[in-house]
Amino acid sequence: MPYLVCEIDGKIVGYAYASLYRSRAAYDWDCELSVYLEEDYHRGGIGKMLYRLLFALLEQMHYRHAYACITSPNPESIDFHAAMGFQHVAFFPGLRLQGRQMARHCMDGLRAGGQPGAAPSGDTHRTGGACLY
């Protein structure tokens, strides 16, 4: 799966990656995304650049859904994903993580013009990847 890194002046300031969403065959063309930026680099366009590159790679790998599952509260991440075209598809309130009460928002960044097409046969989408340093 693709993993992209942004390095500025020898320092890693951010990354974005895709991982398998679920192991069952029904989810073969779905993935989950994550993006992280050092706080000093927020709102500088790096997150959007990383996601655009990641989406291009995922489209070449024939993925159809890219989910962002965001632990709340995190309005900045929800707003970022909405600005990138993601839509809310689920909300899970009342979760517990490490003894803390929280919620989770799931957003779908469907690509390919919003029209899922027939996926190629075989398991070739799991052999691709990229890493930028």
C-alpha positions as a LaTeX table, in Angstrom:
\begin{tabular}{lrrr}
\hline
Residue & $x$ (\AA) & $y$ (\AA) & $z$ (\AA) \\
\hline
Met1 & 0.00 & 0.00 & 0.00 \\
Pro2 & 1.26 & 3.52 & $-0.73$ \\
Tyr3 & 3.03 & 5.47 & 2.02 \\
Leu4 & 4.09 & 9.03 & 1.20 \\
Val5 & 6.44 & 11.17 & 3.27 \\
Cys6 & 7.09 & 14.91 & 3.08 \\
Glu7 & 10.56 & 16.00 & 4.09 \\
Ile8 & 11.61 & 19.66 & 4.35 \\
Asp9 & 15.20 & 20.65 & 5.13 \\
Gly10 & 16.03 & 17.12 & 6.28 \\
Lys11 & 13.05 & 16.90 & 8.64 \\
Ile12 & 9.99 & 14.70 & 8.12 \\
Val13 & 7.06 & 17.08 & 8.53 \\
Gly14 & 4.20 & 14.90 & 7.37 \\
Tyr15 & 3.01 & 11.69 & 5.82 \\
Ala16 & $-0.05$ & 10.07 & 4.28 \\
Tyr17 & $-0.74$ & 6.43 & 3.67 \\
Ala18 & $-3.39$ & 3.90 & 2.71 \\
Ser19 & $-4.06$ & 0.61 & 4.41 \\
Leu20 & $-6.48$ & $-2.22$ & 3.80 \\
Tyr21 & $-9.93$ & $-1.38$ & 5.12 \\
Arg22 & $-11.09$ & $-4.92$ & 5.89 \\
Ser23 & $-9.75$ & $-8.38$ & 5.04 \\
Arg24 & $-12.95$ & $-9.83$ & 3.54 \\
Ala25 & $-13.22$ & $-10.03$ & $-0.26$ \\
Ala26 & $-16.18$ & $-7.62$ & $-0.29$ \\
Tyr27 & $-13.74$ & $-4.85$ & 0.69 \\
Asp28 & $-10.94$ & $-5.69$ & $-1.76$ \\
Trp29 & $-11.28$ & $-2.35$ & $-3.54$ \\
Asp30 & $-11.68$ & $-0.25$ & $-0.39$ \\
Cys31 & $-8.92$ & 1.26 & 1.73 \\
Glu32 & $-8.50$ & 3.47 & 4.77 \\
Leu33 & $-6.41$ & 6.64 & 4.62 \\
Ser34 & $-4.46$ & 8.54 & 7.20 \\
Val35 & $-2.63$ & 11.86 & 7.02 \\
Tyr36 & $-0.45$ & 13.57 & 9.60 \\
Leu37 & 1.39 & 16.90 & 9.59 \\
Glu38 & 3.55 & 18.57 & 12.21 \\
Glu39 & 1.51 & 21.44 & 13.67 \\
Asp40 & 3.83 & 24.12 & 12.25 \\
Tyr41 & 3.00 & 22.85 & 8.73 \\
His42 & $-0.81$ & 22.86 & 8.96 \\
Arg43 & $-2.68$ & 24.89 & 6.32 \\
Gly44 & 0.31 & 25.08 & 3.99 \\
Gly45 & $-1.03$ & 22.78 & 1.26 \\
Ile46 & 1.17 & 19.80 & 2.17 \\
Gly47 & $-1.74$ & 17.64 & 3.32 \\
Lys48 & $-3.65$ & 18.31 & 0.11 \\
Met49 & $-0.55$ & 17.56 & $-1.98$ \\
Leu50 & 0.03 & 14.26 & $-0.15$ \\
Tyr51 & $-3.61$ & 13.22 & $-0.56$ \\
Arg52 & $-3.69$ & 14.15 & $-4.26$ \\
Leu53 & $-0.60$ & 12.00 & $-4.86$ \\
Leu54 & $-2.06$ & 9.20 & $-2.76$ \\
Phe55 & $-5.37$ & 9.31 & $-4.66$ \\
Ala56 & $-3.51$ & 9.14 & $-7.99$ \\
Leu57 & $-1.67$ & 6.02 & $-6.84$ \\
Leu58 & $-4.84$ & 4.41 & $-5.48$ \\
Glu59 & $-6.68$ & 5.06 & $-8.72$ \\
Gln60 & $-3.88$ & 3.32 & $-10.63$ \\
Met61 & $-4.29$ & 0.43 & $-8.21$ \\
His62 & $-8.07$ & 0.38 & $-8.98$ \\
Tyr63 & $-9.36$ & 1.23 & $-5.50$ \\
Arg64 & $-12.95$ & 2.53 & $-5.40$ \\
His65 & $-13.47$ & 3.80 & $-1.85$ \\
Ala66 & $-11.01$ & 5.56 & 0.41 \\
Tyr67 & $-12.29$ & 5.92 & 3.96 \\
Ala68 & $-11.04$ & 8.33 & 6.60 \\
Cys69 & $-12.04$ & 7.21 & 10.09 \\
Ile70 & $-11.45$ & 10.12 & 12.45 \\
Thr71 & $-11.46$ & 9.95 & 16.22 \\
Ser72 & $-13.42$ & 12.86 & 17.69 \\
Pro73 & $-13.20$ & 15.53 & 18.67 \\
Asn74 & $-11.05$ & 16.57 & 15.72 \\
Pro75 & $-12.92$ & 19.27 & 13.77 \\
Glu76 & $-9.77$ & 20.27 & 11.84 \\
Ser77 & $-9.42$ & 16.79 & 10.33 \\
Ile78 & $-13.14$ & 16.55 & 9.57 \\
Asp79 & $-13.03$ & 19.95 & 7.83 \\
Phe80 & $-9.86$ & 19.00 & 5.91 \\
His81 & $-11.41$ & 15.76 & 4.63 \\
Ala82 & $-14.67$ & 17.54 & 3.71 \\
Ala83 & $-12.64$ & 20.11 & 1.74 \\
Met84 & $-10.93$ & 17.21 & $-0.06$ \\
Gly85 & $-14.35$ & 15.92 & $-1.18$ \\
Phe86 & $-14.97$ & 13.29 & 1.50 \\
Gln87 & $-18.55$ & 12.81 & 2.67 \\
His88 & $-19.80$ & 11.64 & 6.07 \\
Val89 & $-21.00$ & 8.04 & 5.90 \\
Ala90 & $-21.03$ & 6.94 & 9.54 \\
Phe91 & $-20.76$ & 8.16 & 13.12 \\
Phe92 & $-19.95$ & 5.87 & 16.02 \\
Pro93 & $-20.58$ & 7.55 & 19.40 \\
Gly94 & $-19.68$ & 6.10 & 22.78 \\
Leu95 & $-16.48$ & 4.27 & 21.86 \\
Arg96 & $-13.76$ & 3.68 & 24.43 \\
Leu97 & $-10.07$ & 3.89 & 23.63 \\
Gln98 & $-7.45$ & 3.50 & 26.33 \\
Gly99 & $-10.11$ & 4.08 & 28.97 \\
Arg100 & $-11.37$ & 7.32 & 27.37 \\
Gln101 & $-14.84$ & 7.94 & 25.96 \\
Met102 & $-14.80$ & 9.17 & 22.37 \\
Ala103 & $-16.57$ & 8.99 & 19.03 \\
Arg104 & $-15.50$ & 8.15 & 15.50 \\
His105 & $-16.52$ & 9.78 & 12.23 \\
Cys106 & $-16.13$ & 7.82 & 9.02 \\
Met107 & $-15.94$ & 9.69 & 5.74 \\
Asp108 & $-15.78$ & 8.29 & 2.20 \\
Gly109 & $-13.57$ & 9.83 & $-0.49$ \\
Leu110 & $-15.00$ & 7.98 & $-3.47$ \\
Arg111 & $-12.88$ & 8.59 & $-6.55$ \\
Ala112 & $-13.14$ & 7.79 & $-10.24$ \\
Gly113 & $-15.82$ & 10.44 & $-10.79$ \\
Gly114 & $-17.98$ & 8.94 & $-8.07$ \\
Gln115 & $-18.88$ & 6.01 & $-10.30$ \\
Pro116 & $-17.54$ & 2.68 & $-9.08$ \\
Gly117 & $-16.68$ & 0.55 & $-12.08$ \\
Ala118 & $-15.92$ & $-3.11$ & $-12.49$ \\
Ala119 & $-12.70$ & $-3.92$ & $-10.73$ \\
Pro120 & $-10.08$ & $-5.95$ & $-12.57$ \\
Ser121 & $-9.82$ & $-9.59$ & $-11.62$ \\
Gly122 & $-6.96$ & $-10.86$ & $-9.49$ \\
Asp123 & $-5.19$ & $-9.40$ & $-6.50$ \\
Thr124 & $-2.85$ & $-6.99$ & $-8.31$ \\
His125 & $-3.94$ & $-3.95$ & $-6.30$ \\
Arg126 & $-2.15$ & $-5.27$ & $-3.22$ \\
Thr127 & 1.26 & $-5.44$ & $-4.89$ \\
Gly128 & 1.69 & $-1.74$ & $-5.66$ \\
Gly129 & 3.17 & 0.92 & $-3.44$ \\
Ala130 & 5.22 & 4.06 & $-3.25$ \\
Cys131 & 7.46 & 5.81 & $-0.82$ \\
Leu132 & 8.80 & 9.33 & $-1.19$ \\
Tyr133 & 11.69 & 10.61 & 0.92 \\
\hline
\end{tabular}
